[in-house]
Amino acid sequence: MKRRLDGYVWVGLGVALLLALFLSPFASTSPESLEKIAEAKRLSERGGGWKFWEYAPFSDYTLPWIKNAKVSTALSGLVGTLAIFFITIGIAKVIRKR
């Protein structure tokens, strides 16, 4: 049973990676909901730390050292998908040990 479940996990990861790699360059460039609300309420003009996303590792879902925007967004989606996968696996192993 475990072996069969592992197969589903790897197939699911493969599908998620393909989707992230090939569909993320076509994502909307419109601001996200939190960013849109911050702009509507003019929170960035009031000061404070509301522009925290500018300091994110993949700000605007791009890799700053890659000049091609579509390739940068695709690789950012790929890295993000892998990061979430391994974080989830780590949490599952911690929970399973208990």
C-alpha positions, 0 to 999 in steps of 0.5 A: 500500500505504501509503495502505491501511495508513493507513486501517487505522490511522485506523479502528483509532484510531476504534474504540479511541476509541469503546471508550474513550469509551463503555466506560471508564465501566463499568470496575471500581472495584476496586483494580488488581493492584499497588494490591491487592498494596500494600494486602495487604502493608500497604506504604502503612502502612510509609511510603515512596513507595508511593502514587505513583498519587495524584500521577498526572495521571489518578489513579483514571482520572478528571479532577479538574476534572470533577465527573461521575464517568462523564464524567470517566472517559470523557474520561480514557480518551479522553485516555489512548488518544490519548496512547498512540497518539501516543507509539506513532506517535512511537516508530515514526517514530524506529525507521523513520528508523533 
